[in-house]
Amino acid sequence: MSEMTTEILEQNLGRIVLVRLKGGKSLRGKLKGFDQHLNLVLEETEDNTASDNVRKLGMIIVRGDNVVLISPPPR
């Protein structure tokens, strides 16, 4: 993971991020932690894959090799 990626993730700790996963899942949650493999700890997580059926997941760990995209909130 590049220094720039680490810096961006550190700046967004405690903020809501959108995470897209392989297979098309879309998660939204508060970024609580991450490691060099891009494993993520998300809190207050929601599964937004089906916009008409948002599921609350709570605190989860997302394995880094499933992550396609992490989008920080707009500033």
C-alpha positions as CSV (number, residue, x, y, z in Angstrom):
1,M,0.0,0.0,0.0
2,S,1.4,3.4,-1.0
3,E,2.2,6.2,1.5
4,M,-0.5,8.3,-0.2
5,T,-3.1,5.7,0.4
6,T,-2.1,5.3,4.0
7,E,-2.3,9.1,4.5
8,I,-5.7,9.4,2.9
9,L,-7.1,6.5,5.1
10,E,-5.6,8.0,8.2
11,Q,-7.2,11.4,7.4
12,N,-10.6,9.6,7.2
13,L,-10.4,7.5,10.4
14,G,-13.7,8.1,12.3
15,R,-15.5,9.3,9.1
16,I,-18.1,7.6,7.0
17,V,-16.7,6.0,3.9
18,L,-18.2,4.0,1.0
19,V,-16.6,0.7,0.3
20,R,-17.3,-1.3,-2.9
21,L,-16.5,-5.0,-2.8
22,K,-15.9,-7.7,-5.4
23,G,-19.2,-9.2,-6.4
24,G,-20.9,-5.8,-6.4
25,K,-21.7,-5.3,-2.7
26,S,-21.7,-1.7,-1.5
27,L,-21.0,-0.9,2.2
28,R,-21.2,2.4,4.0
29,G,-19.7,2.8,7.5
30,K,-17.4,4.7,9.8
31,L,-13.8,3.8,9.3
32,K,-12.3,2.7,12.6
33,G,-9.1,1.0,11.4
34,F,-7.1,-0.5,8.6
35,D,-3.8,-2.4,8.0
36,Q,-1.2,-2.8,5.3
37,H,-3.3,-5.4,3.5
38,L,-6.3,-3.0,3.3
39,N,-8.3,-5.0,5.8
40,L,-10.8,-2.5,7.2
41,V,-12.7,-2.2,10.4
42,L,-16.0,-0.4,9.9
43,E,-18.5,0.6,12.5
44,E,-22.2,1.5,12.1
45,T,-22.0,-0.3,8.8
46,E,-24.9,-0.5,6.3
47,D,-25.2,-2.8,3.3
48,N,-26.4,-0.4,0.5
49,T,-26.2,-2.9,-2.3
50,A,-30.0,-2.8,-2.8
51,S,-31.1,0.8,-2.3
52,D,-34.6,-0.2,-1.5
53,N,-33.4,-2.7,1.2
54,V,-30.6,-1.2,3.4
55,R,-29.4,-3.7,6.0
56,K,-27.6,-2.6,9.2
57,L,-24.6,-4.7,9.9
58,G,-23.0,-2.9,12.9
59,M,-19.2,-3.4,13.4
60,I,-17.5,-5.5,10.7
61,I,-14.1,-6.5,9.4
62,V,-13.7,-6.4,5.6
63,R,-10.9,-8.5,4.2
64,G,-8.6,-6.3,2.0
65,D,-8.5,-8.6,-1.0
66,N,-12.3,-8.1,-1.4
67,V,-12.1,-4.3,-1.6
68,V,-12.4,-2.7,-5.0
69,L,-12.9,0.9,-4.0
70,I,-12.9,3.1,-0.9
71,S,-14.5,6.5,-1.3
72,P,-13.9,9.1,1.4
73,P,-16.7,11.6,2.0
74,P,-16.7,14.9,0.1
75,R,-15.0,17.8,1.8
